[in-house]
């Protein structure tokens, strides 16, 4: 499960000014309008082109649960692109992002310190430069692991080293078992 990537997408989607279309037919029509092809939508959703056409004509009203989830996810990715871009830009330049998580967090530190992984529940405001790094990496197709590393480096500086005021020889922070993560712009 892509918790970090999905969390970033959900944070941006909270900025929507209008709700996405509710019915499966309306969602399918929106995707067809965006892609200008029922064939492309069918490939994207892993269903037949004829099935897409039947949804567009409201001949099918209720999709299977897995299809409904894929359909909603694809519509949300494309819904209000200017609003999404503005929310990302605002987070990356002035506001930053708040990360709330419960995870097993460990770090590499000098000998003699207790660097054993332990479960932490933290809510930390990350400065805009880290929001910019997260969104840029996500747009470039970063893996879940890469997004975790960016967030871990941000926590290292902002939380563990208090923005540089507690500059120690903390080398690395790492997430191991993420139970919950939420981002807020």
C-alpha positions as CSV (number, residue, x, y, z in Angstrom):
1,X,0.0,0.0,0.0
2,X,1.3,3.4,-1.0
3,X,0.6,5.3,2.3
4,X,2.9,8.3,1.7
5,X,1.9,8.8,-2.0
6,X,-1.8,8.4,-1.2
7,X,-1.5,10.6,1.8
8,X,-0.1,13.5,-0.3
9,X,-2.9,13.0,-2.9
10,X,-5.6,13.1,-0.2
11,X,-4.1,16.3,1.3
12,X,-4.2,18.0,-2.1
13,X,-7.8,16.7,-2.7
14,X,-9.0,18.5,0.4
15,X,-8.5,21.7,-1.5
16,X,-11.2,20.9,-4.0
17,X,-13.8,23.6,-4.3
18,X,-16.5,21.4,-5.9
19,X,-17.2,17.7,-5.2
20,X,-16.4,15.1,-7.8
21,X,-19.3,13.6,-9.9
22,X,-21.2,11.2,-7.7
23,X,-22.7,8.6,-10.2
24,X,-20.6,6.1,-12.0
25,X,-22.0,7.3,-15.3
26,X,-21.0,10.9,-14.6
27,X,-17.5,9.8,-13.5
28,X,-17.1,7.7,-16.6
29,X,-18.3,10.6,-18.9
30,X,-15.8,12.9,-17.1
31,X,-12.9,10.5,-17.8
32,X,-14.0,10.0,-21.4
33,X,-14.1,13.8,-21.9
34,X,-10.6,14.1,-20.4
35,X,-9.1,11.3,-22.5
36,X,-11.2,11.9,-25.6
37,X,-11.4,8.1,-26.0
38,X,-13.4,5.3,-24.5
39,X,-10.6,2.9,-25.4
40,X,-8.0,4.8,-23.3
41,X,-10.4,4.9,-20.3
42,X,-11.1,1.2,-20.7
43,X,-7.4,0.4,-20.7
44,X,-6.8,2.7,-17.7
45,X,-9.6,1.0,-15.7
46,X,-8.8,-2.5,-16.9
47,X,-12.3,-3.1,-18.3
48,X,-13.7,-3.5,-21.9
49,X,-14.4,-0.5,-24.1
50,X,-18.0,-1.7,-24.4
51,X,-18.4,-1.6,-20.7
52,X,-17.2,2.1,-20.7
53,X,-19.7,2.9,-23.4
54,X,-22.5,1.3,-21.4
55,X,-21.6,3.4,-18.3
56,X,-21.5,6.6,-20.4
57,X,-25.0,5.8,-21.7
58,X,-26.2,5.0,-18.2
59,X,-27.0,1.4,-19.2
60,X,-25.0,0.3,-16.2
61,X,-25.5,2.2,-13.0
62,X,-23.7,0.4,-10.2
63,X,-20.1,-0.8,-10.7
64,X,-18.4,-3.6,-8.7
65,X,-16.7,-2.3,-5.6
66,X,-13.1,-2.6,-7.0
67,X,-14.1,-0.8,-10.2
68,X,-15.9,1.9,-8.2
69,X,-12.7,2.5,-6.2
70,X,-10.5,2.7,-9.4
71,X,-13.0,5.0,-11.1
72,X,-13.2,7.4,-8.1
73,X,-9.4,7.4,-7.8
74,X,-8.8,8.2,-11.4
75,X,-11.4,11.0,-11.4
76,X,-9.9,12.5,-8.2
77,X,-6.4,12.5,-9.9
78,X,-7.8,14.6,-12.7
79,X,-10.4,16.7,-10.9
80,X,-9.8,20.5,-10.7
81,X,-6.1,20.4,-11.8
82,X,-5.7,24.2,-11.3
83,X,-6.9,23.9,-7.7
84,X,-4.5,21.0,-7.1
85,X,-1.6,22.9,-8.6
86,X,-2.4,26.0,-6.5
87,X,-2.6,23.9,-3.3
88,X,0.8,22.3,-4.1
89,X,2.4,25.6,-5.0
90,X,1.1,27.2,-1.8
91,X,2.4,24.4,0.3
92,X,5.8,24.4,-1.5
93,X,6.4,28.1,-1.2
94,X,4.8,29.5,1.9
95,X,2.7,27.2,4.0
96,X,4.5,23.9,4.2
97,X,2.8,20.6,5.1
98,X,1.8,19.0,8.4
99,X,2.6,15.3,8.8
100,X,0.8,13.2,11.4
101,X,1.8,9.6,11.7
102,X,2.1,6.6,13.9
103,X,5.0,4.5,13.0
104,X,8.0,2.6,14.2
105,X,10.8,5.1,13.8
106,X,14.5,4.5,14.2
107,X,17.7,6.4,13.7
108,X,21.4,5.9,13.4
109,X,23.2,7.8,16.1
110,X,26.6,7.9,17.9
111,X,27.6,5.0,20.1
112,X,26.2,5.3,23.6
113,X,22.8,6.7,22.6
114,X,19.6,4.7,22.5
115,X,18.8,4.5,18.8
116,X,16.5,1.5,19.0
117,X,13.4,1.7,16.8
118,X,10.2,2.5,18.7
119,X,6.7,3.4,17.9
120,X,6.0,7.1,17.9
121,X,2.9,9.2,17.2
122,X,4.0,12.6,16.0
123,X,2.4,15.6,14.4
124,X,5.1,17.8,12.9
125,X,4.9,20.9,10.7
126,X,7.4,20.6,7.9
127,X,8.7,23.8,6.2
128,X,7.8,24.6,2.6
129,X,11.1,23.2,1.2
130,X,10.2,19.7,2.3
131,X,6.7,20.0,0.9
132,X,8.3,21.1,-2.4
133,X,10.6,18.0,-2.3
134,X,7.8,15.7,-1.6
135,X,5.5,17.0,-4.4
136,X,8.4,17.2,-6.9
137,X,9.4,13.6,-6.1
138,X,5.8,12.4,-6.4
139,X,5.3,14.1,-9.8
140,X,8.5,12.5,-11.0
141,X,7.2,9.1,-10.1
142,X,9.1,8.5,-6.9
143,X,8.6,5.2,-5.1
144,X,7.0,4.9,-1.7
145,X,10.4,4.2,-0.2
146,X,11.8,7.4,-1.7
147,X,8.9,9.5,-0.3
148,X,9.6,7.9,3.1
149,X,13.2,8.9,2.9
150,X,12.3,12.5,2.1
151,X,9.9,12.6,5.0
152,X,12.5,11.0,7.3
153,X,15.1,13.5,6.4
154,X,12.6,16.3,7.1
155,X,11.9,14.8,10.5
156,X,15.6,14.4,11.2
157,X,16.1,18.2,10.7
158,X,12.9,19.6,12.0
159,X,12.0,17.3,14.9
160,X,15.2,15.5,16.1
161,X,17.6,18.3,15.4
162,X,15.1,21.1,16.1
163,X,15.9,23.0,12.9
164,X,19.6,22.8,13.5
165,X,19.5,24.1,17.1
166,X,20.3,20.6,18.4
167,X,22.9,19.7,15.8
168,X,24.2,16.4,16.8
169,X,25.7,13.6,14.9
170,X,22.4,12.0,14.0
171,X,23.1,10.3,10.7
172,X,19.8,8.8,9.5
173,X,16.1,8.6,10.5
174,X,14.1,5.7,9.1
175,X,10.4,4.6,9.0
176,X,10.0,0.8,9.5
177,X,6.3,0.0,10.2
178,X,3.9,2.8,9.3
179,X,0.5,2.3,10.9
180,X,-1.0,5.6,10.0
181,X,0.0,8.7,8.0
182,X,-1.8,11.8,7.1
183,X,-0.7,15.0,5.5
184,X,-2.4,18.4,5.7
185,X,-1.7,21.4,3.6
